[in-house]
Each structure stands twice: as structure tokens, then as C-alpha cells.
């Protein structure tokens, strides 16, 4: 790691990045700016850094954006192979970009919007990949080719594993605001020997 001095603007950008990305860690910020994790932690404590966007809120907003923007265009015409751009997002979220010279409130809003937008891109890509895999499976079933069906099944299983990993990393299923509360049932059983005495 190359250590260098951080000026006030760099610290402001580091703070905005950390506060605006629900999954950001001090280590990520330290790597991004070439300083130690301990220094970032100390500065965060001194300045009272607080997360401004929770994983739940970011996930809910991303779900809304993805639901409004996703279309089944990835399926295409019957017999046509769907096109999916798998290189748009990484499995693990990074830090949002902060422009220099922008007022702090605007920079925070832009960084938060970036965090939500990147999650929405993942959601949309998942929808497109799901539609493409479904199309592949339907085509294999229609052709009644056992090998093609096996390949489609393997592709779907692999895609599910990848999606589960990405959803965990991006905290897309953290706990939606509309989720039902957990139900707990407790059964107390008394011994028959105690009842007869």
C-alpha cells in the first residue's frame, strides 16, 4: 500500500463513499485512498461517520427500479438466442464515485443514488439472465434433446448459485420493509409423572 497524506477534500470524499455504500468497509476506503485501515477508522470515529443508506433501503429502492425497468426483451423471438451482458456488474459492490468540487449534499445524494443504481443493475441483469436461461431450458425441452436439457439444467443451477452469491454480497435480500414479522411458536410440555403426583 502506498501511504500518502490525505487532504480535507480526500477525507470528505472518503466519508461520503463510506456513508453512502451500505456494504463499504474501512478497509475498502483505506485501499481506495492508499492509507491504513486504522487511520480511516480513527478519522471516522473523530468525525462521527454514520451510514446514511441502509442495506434494506438500498435493496428496496433497487427492487422498485428493477421492477419498473425490466422487460422480457431478453427472451427475444422464439428460436432466437437471448443476449445478456454479464460483464456489467461485479459480484462484490465497490465504492461509489464522488466528484470533486461538488457541494457535500449533492455529492452524498449522488453517491447514494449510485449505490441504489448499481444494485438495480444487478437486479435487472439477474432478470435478464433468468429469462435467457428459461428460454434455453424451454428450447431444450421443445427439442426433446436429453443432452441439451442436461446442459440447460446445469446452466440454471450455476446461475442460481451465482445469483445467490451476488444477492448476499450486495445485500439485496437483507430484509425488505414489507416482509412479514417472524413467527415463533413455543410448546411447553409437562411430564406425565409430574401431573400424576
C-alpha positions in Angstrom: 0.0 0.0 0.0 1.3 3.4 -0.9 0.8 5.8 2.0 0.2 9.4 1.3 -1.2 12.4 3.1 -4.9 12.9 2.8 -6.2 16.5 2.4 -9.6 17.7 3.6 -11.3 17.0 0.3 -10.0 13.4 0.2 -11.3 12.8 3.7 -14.7 14.3 2.7 -14.8 12.0 -0.4 -13.8 9.0 1.7 -16.5 9.8 4.2 -19.2 10.2 1.5 -18.1 6.9 -0.1 -18.3 5.0 3.2 -21.5 6.6 4.4 -23.3 6.1 1.0 -22.4 2.5 0.4 -24.1 0.1 2.9 -21.5 -2.6 2.4 -18.4 -0.4 2.4 -15.8 -1.1 5.0 -12.9 0.9 6.4 -10.6 -1.5 4.6 -12.1 -0.7 1.2 -11.8 3.1 1.8 -8.3 2.6 3.0 -7.3 0.7 -0.1 -9.0 3.2 -2.3 -7.1 6.1 -0.9 -3.8 4.4 -0.1 -3.9 4.8 3.7 -4.2 2.4 6.6 -7.5 0.9 7.8 -6.6 2.1 11.3 -6.2 5.7 10.1 -9.6 5.5 8.4 -11.2 4.1 11.5 -9.7 6.7 13.7 -10.8 9.5 11.4 -14.3 8.0 11.2 -14.6 8.0 14.9 -13.3 11.5 15.3 -15.7 12.9 12.7 -18.7 10.7 13.7 -19.2 8.9 10.4 -22.6 7.2 10.1 -24.1 5.1 7.4 -26.7 7.2 5.6 -28.1 4.4 3.5 -29.1 1.1 5.0 -28.8 -2.2 3.0 -32.6 -2.6 3.4 -33.5 0.8 1.9 -31.0 0.4 -0.9 -32.3 -3.1 -1.7 -36.0 -1.9 -1.6 -35.2 1.1 -4.0 -33.2 -1.2 -6.3 -36.2 -3.7 -6.4 -38.5 -0.9 -7.4 -36.2 0.4 -10.1 -35.6 -3.1 -11.5 -39.3 -3.9 -11.5 -40.1 -0.7 -13.4 -37.3 -1.0 -15.9 -37.0 -4.8 -16.6 -38.7 -6.1 -19.6 -38.7 -9.5 -21.0 -36.8 -8.3 -24.1 -34.0 -10.7 -23.1 -36.2 -13.6 -24.3 -36.3 -12.3 -27.8 -38.2 -14.0 -30.6 -38.8 -17.8 -30.4 -35.8 -19.7 -31.6 -33.5 -16.7 -31.1 -30.7 -16.8 -28.6 -31.2 -14.2 -25.8 -28.3 -11.7 -25.3 -27.2 -10.9 -21.8 -24.2 -8.6 -20.9 -22.6 -10.5 -18.0 -19.8 -8.0 -17.6 -21.8 -5.0 -16.3 -21.5 -5.6 -12.6 -19.1 -7.3 -10.3 -20.1 -9.9 -7.7 -19.0 -7.6 -4.9 -20.1 -4.0 -4.6 -17.3 -1.3 -4.7 -17.3 2.2 -3.5 -19.4 4.9 -5.3 -17.6 7.5 -7.3 -17.5 11.0 -5.7 -16.9 14.0 -8.0 -14.6 16.7 -6.7 -15.8 20.3 -6.5 -19.5 19.3 -5.9 -21.3 20.5 -2.8 -21.3 17.9 0.0 -25.1 17.4 0.0 -25.2 16.9 -3.8 -22.2 14.5 -3.6 -23.9 12.5 -0.8 -27.2 12.3 -2.8 -25.3 11.3 -6.0 -23.3 8.6 -4.1 -26.5 7.2 -2.5 -28.2 7.2 -5.9 -25.1 5.4 -7.4 -25.3 2.7 -4.7 -29.0 2.1 -5.4 -28.5 2.3 -9.2 -25.7 -0.3 -9.1 -28.0 -2.6 -7.1 -30.8 -2.1 -9.6 -28.4 -3.0 -12.4 -27.7 -6.3 -10.7 -31.4 -6.9 -10.3 -32.1 -6.2 -13.9 -29.2 -8.4 -15.1 -30.5 -11.2 -12.9 -33.9 -10.9 -14.5 -32.4 -10.9 -18.0 -30.2 -13.9 -17.2 -33.1 -15.7 -15.7 -35.2 -15.1 -18.8 -32.3 -16.2 -21.0 -31.8 -19.4 -19.0 -35.5 -20.1 -19.1 -35.5 -19.7 -22.8 -32.6 -22.1 -23.1 -34.4 -24.7 -21.0 -37.7 -24.3 -23.0 -35.8 -24.7 -26.2 -34.0 -27.8 -25.0 -37.3 -29.3 -23.7 -39.0 -28.5 -27.0 -36.3 -30.2 -29.0 -36.5 -33.2 -26.6 -32.7 -33.5 -26.7 -31.6 -35.0 -23.4 -28.1 -33.6 -23.6 -29.3 -30.1 -24.3 -31.8 -30.4 -21.4 -29.0 -31.5 -19.1 -26.8 -28.5 -20.2 -29.7 -26.2 -19.6 -30.3 -27.7 -16.1 -26.6 -27.2 -15.3 -26.7 -23.6 -16.5 -29.8 -22.9 -14.4 -28.2 -24.4 -11.3 -24.9 -22.5 -11.8 -26.9 -19.3 -12.4 -28.8 -19.8 -9.1 -25.6 -20.3 -7.2 -24.1 -17.1 -8.8 -27.3 -15.1 -8.1 -27.4 -16.3 -4.5 -23.8 -15.2 -4.0 -24.4 -11.8 -5.6 -27.6 -11.2 -3.7 -25.7 -11.9 -0.4 -22.8 -9.7 -1.3 -25.0 -6.8 -2.4 -27.4 -7.5 0.5 -30.3 -7.5 -1.9 -32.4 -9.7 0.3 -31.3 -8.1 3.6 -34.9 -7.8 5.0 -37.4 -6.0 2.8 -39.6 -3.4 4.6 -42.7 -5.3 3.6 -41.5 -8.6 5.0 -43.8 -10.3 7.5 -42.5 -10.5 11.1 -41.0 -13.8 12.2 -43.4 -16.1 14.0 -42.3 -18.0 17.0 -44.2 -21.0 18.5 -43.2 -22.4 21.8 -44.7 -25.6 23.1 -44.4 -26.3 26.8 -44.7 -30.0 27.7 -45.1 -31.2 31.2 -44.1 -34.6 32.2 -46.9 -37.1 32.9 -45.1 -38.2 36.0 -45.3 -34.7 37.5 -49.1 -34.5 36.6 -49.9 -37.7 38.4 -48.3 -36.6 41.7 
